[in-house]
């Protein structure tokens, strides 16, 4: 039995049309399935909770964007009892990009249905205050999270989605925010070891996959199957240099320049001098002064991986 969790509003209504095409294929192949449509923010979490609360094995297929994947992850009762498939129709699709899943919805469905087995991947978890949230792609603290916050309320995103250029929203918002940032100091602890204080920090992000923000390859070597998180920290550079380096991140070339540092760890803690924006897979979290990240103990099985 496949449980399809569908965001019909994804990419300005594309989700509904793609589901109709998907359902025709499922019926033609006489497969057993249930469909669950999301109607509001966090609805996918509640749907996943309801499906998996019995503690039995279930296969959940997400038809939506990175945000829908994140919501589903945070509703799964036991990661080790769930198998996930993904048909990407969001504006950024960094989860699919990082896992080398097909961009075309029809090809993605075929890969899922024809998979002989699912492969385990590690999932991250961010803690802020007394709360926790899982993430599949990344969790950020500072500039990258501020971009995600702005994109969520930007009318430009809906317009560009209609032109199939939704990921450009992130670039436009990022360039504008860099012009007005006033970076402050941050203390960083990796696997229990506190590093020397960092000054003028633009952002810190824990990456489980290489890409975020619609294709920024912030941590080129990040791999959700290597039992580690990759940490990128951007600090101590001028605003002009940050502006010039941002476009190079699409190809992962930013890592060769000073002020860009990458570490690997199993857990990390970040403490800022001022409250900063936070995100998990692009989903905004209220501003915080302290966050910590780690890997979940149990992996999640994913269908269709090459």
C-alpha positions in Angstrom: 0.0 0.0 0.0 1.3 3.4 -1.0 0.3 6.5 0.9 0.6 9.5 -1.3 0.8 12.8 0.6 0.1 15.5 -2.0 0.4 19.2 -1.8 -2.0 20.4 -4.5 -0.9 24.0 -4.2 2.8 23.2 -4.8 4.4 25.5 -7.4 1.3 27.6 -7.8 -1.2 24.7 -8.3 1.0 22.4 -10.4 0.7 19.7 -7.6 -3.0 19.1 -8.5 -2.3 18.5 -12.2 0.7 16.2 -11.5 -1.4 14.2 -9.1 -4.1 13.6 -11.7 -1.4 12.3 -14.1 0.1 10.2 -11.4 -3.2 8.6 -10.4 -3.9 7.6 -14.0 -0.6 5.6 -13.9 -1.4 4.0 -10.6 -4.9 2.9 -11.7 -3.5 1.6 -15.0 -1.0 -0.5 -13.1 -3.7 -1.6 -10.6 -1.7 -0.6 -7.6 -3.0 -0.2 -4.1 -2.8 3.3 -2.8 -4.4 6.1 -0.7 -4.1 9.8 -1.4 -4.0 12.4 1.3 -4.2 16.1 0.2 -2.6 18.8 2.3 -4.9 21.8 3.0 -2.8 24.0 5.3 0.7 24.5 6.7 1.8 21.5 8.9 -1.1 19.4 7.6 1.4 17.0 6.1 2.9 16.4 9.5 -0.5 15.5 10.9 -1.2 13.2 8.0 2.1 11.4 8.5 1.4 11.1 12.3 -1.9 9.5 11.7 -0.6 7.0 9.2 2.4 5.9 11.2 1.1 6.1 14.8 0.3 2.4 14.7 4.1 1.6 14.7 3.8 -0.6 11.7 5.8 -0.3 8.4 4.4 2.2 5.9 5.4 3.6 2.5 4.8 7.3 2.2 5.2 9.0 -1.2 5.5 12.8 -1.1 4.3 14.8 -4.1 5.4 18.4 -3.3 8.4 20.4 -2.4 11.2 20.3 0.2 8.8 21.9 2.7 6.3 19.1 2.3 9.1 16.5 2.7 10.1 18.2 6.0 6.6 18.2 7.3 6.2 14.5 6.6 9.5 13.7 8.3 8.4 15.5 11.4 5.2 13.5 11.5 6.7 10.0 11.2 6.5 8.1 14.5 9.5 5.8 13.9 11.9 6.5 11.1 13.0 2.9 10.9 9.5 1.8 10.2 8.9 4.2 7.3 9.9 4.1 3.6 9.8 7.4 1.7 9.4 8.2 -2.0 9.6 11.7 -3.4 8.1 13.2 -6.6 9.6 16.7 -6.7 7.4 19.6 -7.8 8.6 22.4 -5.5 10.5 25.6 -6.4 13.9 24.5 -5.0 13.8 20.7 -4.9 17.2 20.5 -3.1 16.3 17.1 -1.6 15.9 15.6 -5.0 18.9 17.4 -6.4 21.1 16.2 -3.5 20.0 12.6 -3.9 20.2 12.6 -7.7 16.5 11.9 -8.1 14.7 12.6 -11.4 13.4 16.1 -11.8 10.6 15.0 -14.1 7.6 13.8 -12.0 6.8 10.9 -14.4 10.4 9.6 -14.2 10.4 10.1 -10.4 7.2 8.0 -10.1 8.6 5.3 -12.4 11.8 5.1 -10.3 9.8 4.7 -7.1 7.4 2.0 -8.5 10.2 0.0 -10.1 12.6 0.1 -7.2 13.5 -3.3 -5.9 14.6 -2.0 -2.6 15.0 1.2 -0.5 18.3 2.6 0.8 18.9 4.0 4.2 19.7 7.7 4.6 20.5 9.7 7.8 18.2 12.5 8.9 19.3 15.5 10.9 17.6 17.1 13.9 17.8 20.7 15.1 17.1 21.7 18.7 16.0 25.3 19.6 14.8 26.1 23.1 12.9 23.1 24.3 11.8 22.0 20.8 13.2 19.8 18.1 12.7 19.5 14.4 14.0 17.0 11.9 15.6 18.0 8.6 16.6 16.1 5.5 18.6 18.8 3.6 19.9 21.4 6.0 19.4 23.6 9.0 20.7 27.1 9.0 21.4 29.9 11.5 21.7 33.5 10.2 21.8 34.8 6.7 20.6 31.6 4.9 17.7 31.3 7.3 16.8 35.0 6.9 16.6 34.3 3.1 14.2 31.4 3.7 12.0 33.6 6.0 11.8 36.4 3.3 11.1 33.9 0.5 8.1 32.5 2.4 6.4 35.9 2.3 7.7 37.1 -1.1 5.1 37.6 -3.9 8.0 37.2 -6.3 8.1 33.5 -5.6 4.6 32.9 -6.8 5.2 34.9 -10.0 8.5 33.2 -10.8 7.0 29.7 -10.1 4.5 30.4 -12.9 7.5 31.0 -15.2 9.3 27.8 -13.8 12.0 30.1 -12.4 11.1 29.8 -8.7 14.6 29.1 -7.5 15.6 32.6 -8.7 13.6 34.0 -5.8 16.2 32.8 -3.4 19.0 34.5 -5.3 17.2 37.8 -5.5 16.3 37.8 -1.8 19.8 36.8 -0.9 21.4 39.6 -2.8 19.1 42.2 -1.2 19.6 40.9 2.3 23.4 40.9 2.0 23.3 44.7 1.4 21.8 45.3 4.8 23.3 42.6 7.0 25.2 43.5 10.2 27.0 40.2 11.1 27.9 39.6 14.8 30.1 37.1 16.7 29.3 33.4 17.3 30.6 30.6 19.4 30.7 27.2 17.8 31.1 23.7 19.5 31.6 20.6 17.3 31.4 17.2 18.9 32.1 18.7 22.3 35.1 20.8 21.3 34.6 24.6 21.4 36.4 26.4 18.6 38.0 29.9 18.8 35.3 32.6 18.7 34.2 33.7 15.3 33.6 37.3 14.6 31.4 38.9 11.9 29.5 35.7 11.1 27.1 35.8 8.2 25.7 32.4 8.8 26.3 28.8 9.9 24.5 25.8 8.4 24.5 22.1 9.0 24.2 20.3 5.7 23.0 16.8 5.3 23.1 17.1 1.5 25.1 19.4 -0.7 22.5 21.9 -1.8 20.1 24.4 -0.3 18.2 27.5 -1.3 17.4 26.3 -4.8 20.8 25.0 -5.8 23.4 26.8 -3.7 26.1 24.0 -3.3 27.2 25.2 0.1 28.8 21.9 1.2 29.8 20.0 -1.9 30.8 16.8 -0.1 27.8 16.6 2.2 26.3 13.1 2.1 23.3 11.8 4.0 24.8 8.3 4.1 28.2 9.1 5.7 27.0 9.4 9.3 28.2 13.0 9.6 26.8 16.5 9.1 28.8 19.0 7.1 29.0 22.5 8.7 29.6 25.6 6.7 30.6 28.8 8.5 31.0 32.2 6.7 32.7 34.8 8.7 35.2 37.7 8.8 34.7 39.0 5.3 33.4 42.2 3.8 29.9 42.7 2.5 31.3 43.2 -1.0 33.3 39.9 -0.8 30.2 38.1 0.4 28.2 39.5 -2.6 30.9 38.5 -5.0 31.2 35.0 -3.6 27.5 34.2 -3.5 27.1 33.3 -7.2 30.2 31.0 -7.0 28.3 28.9 -4.5 26.0 27.5 -7.3 29.1 25.5 -8.5 30.6 25.0 -5.1 33.6 27.2 -5.9 33.2 29.4 -2.9 35.0 26.9 -0.6 38.4 27.9 -2.0 38.2 31.4 -0.7 39.1 32.8 2.8 36.3 33.3 5.2 34.5 30.1 4.1 35.2 27.2 6.5 33.7 23.7 6.3 33.8 21.1 9.1 32.3 17.7 9.6 30.8 16.4 12.9 28.0 14.3 14.4 26.7 17.2 16.5 27.2 20.9 16.8 26.1 23.9 18.9 26.0 27.5 17.8 25.6 30.5 20.2 25.1 33.9 18.7 25.5 37.3 20.3 22.2 38.4 18.9 19.0 36.5 18.0 19.2 35.1 14.4 16.8 33.6 11.9 16.7 29.8 11.9 15.4 27.3 9.3 15.0 23.6 8.8 14.8 22.6 5.2 13.8 26.1 4.3 10.9 26.1 6.9 11.2 29.2 9.1 11.8 28.9 12.9 11.5 31.8 15.3 14.7 33.8 15.9 17.1 32.2 18.4 20.4 32.9 20.2 21.3 29.2 20.6 20.7 26.1 18.5 22.2 22.6 18.3 22.1 20.0 15.5 22.7 16.3 15.4 21.9 13.2 13.4 18.9 11.0 14.3 19.9 7.6 15.6 17.6 5.7 13.2 17.9 6.0 9.4 15.0 6.4 7.0 14.6 4.2 3.9 14.3 6.1 0.6 13.0 4.7 -2.7 14.4 5.4 -6.1 18.0 6.2 -5.2 20.5 5.6 -8.0 
